[in-house]
Amino acid sequence: MKTTILLLVFSSLSIGLLAENYQSNPIEIQLSKAIKNPYLVQAMYLQLDDGFLNDEISNNASFSRDVFFNSKYYVITGTYEEWVSFFLMDIIINENRHPAVSDL
């Protein structure tokens, strides 16, 4: 019984600490600034799909997508042309596992 209570206390503390490290307020950032951070670019490539560009074709529209990176919630906004350029960029990961972006 003591072990169960102790386990519950540690579990609730762990969840509390994890929730404290997670930022729930979104950070709004333009795509042109987001692509300057290669780690954020890598997270974007892993989490985003270019299918939304086919669904909402409008050259004057601004498109926003949500990305979770480094315990933060980003809302990344860009024009149709910027998103097309982003998905056509080459992403290179060198042997040290550090992402690099080419063709910026």
N, C-alpha and C positions, 0 to 999 in steps of 0.2 A: 504494500500500500504506500509506504514512504517512497519507494522507487518510482511508482506511478505519479505521485504528486510532484516529485522532483523533476521527472521527465516533462510533465506538463508545464512547470515553471520555466525550465530551460527552453522548451519549444516556444512558449509565448514571448520570451525575451529575444529569441532568435528572429522570430517573425517581426517583432517590433523594431529590431535593429535593421533588418532588411528593408522594411517599409520606410525607415528614416533615411536610408541611403538612396532610395528611389525618389526621383523628383517627378511629381505628378503635373506640375505646371508646364505646359508646352513652351519650348523655346522656338520662336518663329524666326526663320532664317531664309534668305534668298538662295536659290540654287547656285547662283554665281559665287556666293561666299562659301557655300557648303562644299563645293568641289575643291576648295583650297586645302581642306583637311583630308589627306589620303585615307585615314582610318574611317572617317565618316563616309567617304565615297565607297569604301569596301562594304560597310554596313548597309549602305543604300542599295548596292548591287545585290547583296544577299537577301534583302527584304522586299525590294520593289520589283514589279513586273511592268513592262512597257505596254501591256494590254489596255490600260486606261486611255492611252493616246488614240487608239482605234475607236473606242467607245464614244469619246467626247471630242470629235474633230471640230475645232474652232480655233483659227489662227490668232484671234484677238483675246482669247480666254487665258486666264491664269490658272494653273493647276497646282494643287497642294497635295502632298503625300506625307504620311506619318512614318517616322523612323525612330526606333529605340537604339540608342548608342551610349555606351559608358554610363549606364544607369540614368540616362536622361531621355526625355521625350521631345523629339524635334518635329516641327511642322515645316516642311521644306516647300517653298513656293517658287514656281518658275513659269515662263511662257511655254507655249507649245514648242517653239523652235529650240529653246534652251533644253527642254526635256529630251527632244529628239537628239540633240548634240550630246547630251549626257549618256544616252543609251548607245550611241555610236562610238564613244570614247573607248580607248584600249586601256584595260586595267592590267598592270603587271605586278606580280608578287615575286620579289627576289628570293634567293635561297635563305635569307635570314628571316623570312616570313613578314617583312615589312612591306606594306603595299606602296606602290608608286603609281602615279597617274601620268600617262603620256598623252600627247596630242591635246593639250589644254589649249 
